[in-house]
């Protein structure tokens, strides 16, 4: 029993627990905080390091790939138009998420010199020793990723003569699965942590400090998984809504409305946010919420915007 509890109860409470009669009243009052400090690495394949974060990113993209492929087949969209879609999405998300973090959260650093501008593009950092060090992309912003994938999909629609809303709606049905996996990756990295709390399901992120905190990443992951099932339910009931902008709007409205309110449980990501009435994540969410509601409600402008290019 103590082996099972060893990762969720702090040492002082384990000692207290050991003194209690098994199943006694003291057990019920004990908060079962989760001590969180997983290994960042799943395994090593020779010189290659397989990390949880990158693996969950890939799993999320794979889910979206399979879902959208199914939707294209149901809608009888030819494979030749589906095949390039993954490259457009991957590049749009990665470039947008990276630039979004650099420009929304750390512009004073990344715009301060040519070397730092290169760090926006390269998965490397220029060290104090005067040499470059591989770090991967440290800092990806979901709002930037959303902007990036929308731009990439608009280019895809123009180049392949696709209906804009059909593509955006199909992608939007699948997007919550990828968002869920990315937040699980953040959880494995102990990043984007929540504020201190005494709720019984609090996590103690040992890489950060020993305070019980809201597992904000887990809240988001669970919400996004639920949003996928909501989107899937509406698609099964109203498949003819694909191509109207409804799913694109519903996706934006659900994700970013939730994101706006969940920010109240999360720590600020950058020091400049401490003096703001709402944080940067909330500010960036507001336009997406407005666009989402407008698209969900619909109107003639949606039909004009989604018309096929001749």
C-alpha positions as CSV (number, residue, x, y, z in Angstrom):
1,X,0.0,0.0,0.0
2,X,2.8,2.5,0.9
3,X,4.4,1.7,-2.4
4,X,1.3,2.8,-4.3
5,X,1.1,6.0,-2.2
6,X,4.8,6.9,-2.4
7,X,4.4,9.2,-5.3
8,X,1.3,11.1,-4.2
9,X,1.9,11.8,-0.5
10,X,4.6,14.1,0.8
11,X,7.2,12.7,3.2
12,X,5.8,14.4,6.3
13,X,2.3,13.1,5.6
14,X,3.7,9.6,4.9
15,X,5.2,9.6,8.4
16,X,1.9,10.7,9.9
17,X,0.0,8.1,7.8
18,X,2.3,5.3,9.1
19,X,1.2,6.2,12.7
20,X,-2.5,5.8,11.9
21,X,-4.6,2.7,12.2
22,X,-5.2,1.3,8.7
23,X,-8.4,2.8,7.4
24,X,-8.8,5.0,10.5
25,X,-10.5,8.4,10.4
26,X,-7.2,10.2,9.9
27,X,-6.9,8.7,6.4
28,X,-10.0,10.5,5.2
29,X,-8.7,13.9,6.2
30,X,-5.4,13.5,4.5
31,X,-5.0,15.4,1.2
32,X,-3.7,13.1,-1.5
33,X,-1.5,15.6,-3.3
34,X,0.3,14.1,-6.3
35,X,4.1,14.4,-6.2
36,X,4.9,15.0,-9.9
37,X,8.4,14.4,-11.2
38,X,8.3,12.0,-14.2
39,X,11.4,11.3,-16.3
40,X,11.3,13.5,-19.4
41,X,12.8,10.7,-21.5
42,X,10.8,7.6,-22.5
43,X,13.9,5.7,-23.7
44,X,17.1,5.9,-25.7
45,X,17.6,4.4,-29.1
46,X,21.3,4.6,-29.4
47,X,22.2,8.3,-29.7
48,X,18.5,9.2,-30.2
49,X,16.6,10.4,-27.1
50,X,12.8,9.8,-27.2
51,X,11.1,12.3,-25.0
52,X,7.5,12.4,-23.7
53,X,6.8,15.9,-25.0
54,X,7.8,15.2,-28.7
55,X,6.2,11.8,-28.6
56,X,2.8,13.2,-27.4
57,X,3.1,15.9,-30.1
58,X,3.5,13.2,-32.7
59,X,0.6,11.1,-31.3
60,X,-1.6,14.2,-31.4
61,X,-0.8,14.9,-35.0
62,X,-1.3,11.2,-35.8
63,X,-4.8,11.3,-34.3
64,X,-5.7,14.4,-36.3
65,X,-4.3,12.9,-39.5
66,X,-6.4,9.7,-39.1
67,X,-9.5,11.6,-38.2
68,X,-9.3,14.1,-41.1
69,X,-8.4,11.3,-43.5
70,X,-11.6,9.5,-42.5
71,X,-13.6,12.7,-43.0
72,X,-12.1,13.3,-46.4
73,X,-13.0,9.7,-47.5
74,X,-16.6,10.0,-46.2
75,X,-16.9,13.3,-48.1
76,X,-15.3,11.6,-51.2
77,X,-12.5,14.2,-51.4
78,X,-9.7,12.7,-53.6
79,X,-6.5,11.5,-52.0
80,X,-4.4,13.8,-54.1
81,X,-5.9,16.8,-52.2
82,X,-5.5,15.1,-48.8
83,X,-1.8,14.1,-49.2
84,X,-0.3,17.6,-49.0
85,X,-2.5,18.6,-46.0
86,X,-0.3,17.2,-43.3
87,X,2.8,19.2,-44.5
88,X,0.8,22.4,-44.5
89,X,-0.6,21.8,-41.0
90,X,2.7,20.7,-39.5
91,X,4.6,23.7,-40.8
92,X,1.8,26.1,-40.0
93,X,1.5,24.9,-36.4
94,X,5.3,24.8,-35.7
95,X,6.1,28.1,-37.3
96,X,3.1,29.9,-35.8
97,X,3.6,28.4,-32.3
98,X,7.3,29.3,-32.3
99,X,6.8,32.9,-33.6
100,X,3.8,33.3,-31.3
101,X,5.9,32.6,-28.2
102,X,8.8,34.8,-29.3
103,X,6.7,37.8,-30.3
104,X,3.9,37.6,-27.8
105,X,5.8,36.6,-24.7
106,X,9.5,37.5,-25.2
107,X,9.8,40.2,-27.9
108,X,12.3,42.2,-25.8
109,X,14.7,39.2,-26.0
110,X,14.2,37.8,-29.5
111,X,14.1,41.2,-31.2
112,X,17.1,42.6,-29.4
113,X,19.8,41.3,-31.9
114,X,20.3,39.4,-35.0
115,X,21.6,36.4,-33.1
116,X,18.4,36.3,-31.0
117,X,16.3,36.6,-34.1
118,X,18.1,33.5,-35.4
119,X,17.1,31.7,-32.2
120,X,13.5,32.3,-33.2
121,X,14.0,30.1,-36.2
122,X,16.7,27.6,-35.1
123,X,16.2,25.0,-32.4
124,X,19.4,26.3,-30.8
125,X,20.5,28.9,-28.3
126,X,23.6,31.0,-28.4
127,X,25.5,30.4,-25.2
128,X,27.6,32.7,-23.0
129,X,30.6,30.7,-24.2
130,X,30.1,32.1,-27.7
131,X,28.9,28.8,-29.2
132,X,25.6,27.4,-30.3
133,X,23.8,24.7,-28.3
134,X,21.0,22.5,-29.5
135,X,18.0,22.9,-27.2
136,X,15.0,22.1,-29.3
137,X,12.3,24.7,-29.6
138,X,11.9,26.0,-26.0
139,X,8.7,28.0,-26.1
140,X,5.6,27.3,-28.3
141,X,2.5,29.4,-28.0
142,X,-0.9,27.8,-28.7
143,X,-2.4,31.1,-29.9
144,X,0.5,31.5,-32.4
145,X,0.0,27.9,-33.5
146,X,-3.7,28.6,-34.2
147,X,-2.9,31.6,-36.3
148,X,-0.2,29.6,-38.1
149,X,-2.4,26.7,-39.0
150,X,-5.2,29.0,-40.2
151,X,-2.8,30.8,-42.5
152,X,-1.4,27.5,-43.7
153,X,-4.8,26.1,-44.4
154,X,-5.8,29.2,-46.4
155,X,-2.7,28.7,-48.6
156,X,-3.6,25.1,-48.9
157,X,-7.2,26.0,-50.0
158,X,-5.9,28.5,-52.6
159,X,-3.2,26.2,-54.0
160,X,-5.5,23.1,-54.3
161,X,-8.7,25.0,-55.1
162,X,-10.5,23.7,-52.0
163,X,-13.5,25.2,-50.3
164,X,-12.2,27.1,-47.4
165,X,-14.9,26.2,-44.9
166,X,-14.9,22.5,-45.8
167,X,-11.2,22.3,-45.0
168,X,-11.4,24.5,-41.8
169,X,-14.4,22.5,-40.5
170,X,-12.7,19.1,-41.1
171,X,-9.5,20.2,-39.4
172,X,-11.5,21.7,-36.5
173,X,-13.2,18.4,-35.7
174,X,-9.8,16.8,-35.2
175,X,-7.9,19.7,-33.6
176,X,-9.0,19.0,-30.0
177,X,-7.2,15.6,-30.0
178,X,-3.9,17.3,-30.9
179,X,-4.5,20.0,-28.3
180,X,-5.1,17.4,-25.7
181,X,-1.9,15.5,-26.4
182,X,0.1,18.8,-26.4
183,X,-1.1,19.7,-23.0
184,X,-0.3,16.2,-21.7
185,X,3.2,16.8,-23.1
186,X,3.3,20.1,-21.0
187,X,2.3,18.0,-18.0
188,X,5.1,15.6,-18.5
189,X,7.5,18.5,-18.8
190,X,6.1,20.1,-15.6
191,X,5.5,23.4,-17.5
192,X,2.6,25.8,-17.7
193,X,1.9,25.1,-14.1
194,X,-1.1,26.2,-12.0
195,X,-1.3,28.5,-9.0
196,X,-0.9,27.1,-5.4
197,X,-4.0,25.5,-4.1
198,X,-5.2,23.1,-1.4
199,X,-7.6,21.0,-3.6
200,X,-7.1,17.3,-2.9
201,X,-6.1,16.6,-6.5
202,X,-3.3,19.2,-6.5
203,X,0.0,18.3,-8.1
204,X,3.4,19.1,-6.5
205,X,5.7,19.9,-9.4
206,X,9.0,18.9,-7.9
207,X,11.0,20.5,-10.7
208,X,9.4,23.9,-9.8
209,X,8.9,23.9,-6.0
210,X,7.2,21.8,-3.3
211,X,3.8,23.7,-3.3
212,X,0.6,21.9,-4.2
213,X,-0.7,23.5,-7.4
214,X,-3.5,23.3,-9.8
215,X,-2.6,20.9,-12.7
216,X,-3.7,23.4,-15.3
217,X,-2.3,21.3,-18.1
218,X,-4.4,18.3,-17.1
219,X,-7.6,20.5,-16.8
220,X,-7.0,21.6,-20.4
221,X,-6.2,18.1,-21.7
222,X,-9.4,16.7,-20.2
223,X,-11.5,19.6,-21.6
224,X,-10.0,19.3,-25.1
225,X,-10.7,15.5,-25.1
226,X,-14.3,16.3,-24.2
227,X,-14.5,19.0,-26.9
228,X,-13.5,16.4,-29.5
229,X,-16.4,14.2,-28.5
230,X,-18.7,17.2,-28.7
231,X,-17.4,18.0,-32.2
232,X,-17.7,14.3,-33.3
233,X,-21.3,14.2,-31.9
234,X,-22.3,17.2,-34.0
235,X,-20.6,15.8,-37.1
236,X,-22.5,12.5,-36.8
237,X,-25.8,14.3,-36.3
238,X,-25.2,17.1,-38.8
239,X,-22.6,16.1,-41.4
240,X,-24.1,18.6,-43.8
241,X,-22.8,21.4,-41.5
242,X,-19.3,20.7,-42.8
243,X,-18.5,23.5,-45.2
244,X,-20.6,26.1,-43.4
245,X,-17.9,27.3,-40.9
246,X,-20.0,25.9,-38.0
247,X,-17.3,23.4,-36.7
248,X,-14.5,25.9,-37.1
249,X,-16.5,28.5,-35.1
250,X,-17.6,26.0,-32.4
251,X,-14.0,24.7,-32.0
252,X,-12.6,28.3,-31.5
253,X,-15.4,29.2,-29.2
254,X,-15.1,26.1,-27.0
255,X,-11.3,26.0,-26.7
256,X,-10.6,29.7,-26.2
257,X,-13.5,30.4,-23.9
258,X,-12.3,27.5,-21.7
259,X,-8.7,28.8,-22.1
260,X,-9.8,32.3,-21.0
261,X,-11.3,31.0,-17.7
262,X,-8.7,28.3,-16.9
263,X,-6.0,31.0,-17.0
264,X,-7.3,32.1,-13.6
265,X,-5.9,28.8,-12.1
266,X,-2.5,29.1,-13.9
267,X,0.7,31.0,-13.0
268,X,1.7,33.8,-15.3
269,X,4.3,32.7,-17.9
270,X,6.2,36.0,-18.1
271,X,7.0,38.6,-15.4
272,X,5.4,41.5,-17.4
273,X,1.9,39.8,-17.0
274,X,2.0,40.3,-13.2
275,X,0.8,44.0,-13.6
276,X,-1.9,43.2,-16.1
277,X,-5.6,42.8,-15.1
278,X,-5.8,39.7,-17.3
279,X,-2.8,37.8,-18.7
280,X,-1.5,37.5,-22.2
281,X,-3.2,34.2,-22.8
282,X,-6.6,35.7,-22.0
283,X,-6.0,38.8,-24.1
284,X,-5.1,36.6,-27.1
285,X,-8.1,34.4,-26.5
286,X,-10.7,37.2,-26.9
287,X,-10.4,37.6,-30.7
288,X,-10.7,33.9,-31.2
289,X,-13.8,33.7,-29.0
290,X,-15.4,36.5,-31.0
291,X,-14.5,34.9,-34.4
292,X,-15.7,31.5,-33.1
293,X,-19.1,32.8,-32.0
294,X,-19.5,34.7,-35.3
295,X,-18.7,31.6,-37.4
296,X,-20.9,29.4,-35.3
297,X,-23.9,31.7,-35.8
298,X,-23.1,32.0,-39.5
299,X,-24.1,34.4,-42.2
300,X,-23.8,35.3,-45.9
301,X,-20.2,36.4,-45.4
302,X,-19.2,32.9,-44.6
303,X,-20.6,31.6,-47.9
304,X,-18.7,34.3,-49.8
305,X,-15.4,33.6,-48.0
306,X,-15.7,29.9,-48.5
307,X,-16.5,30.0,-52.2
308,X,-14.2,27.9,-54.4
309,X,-11.6,29.7,-56.4
310,X,-12.1,29.5,-60.1
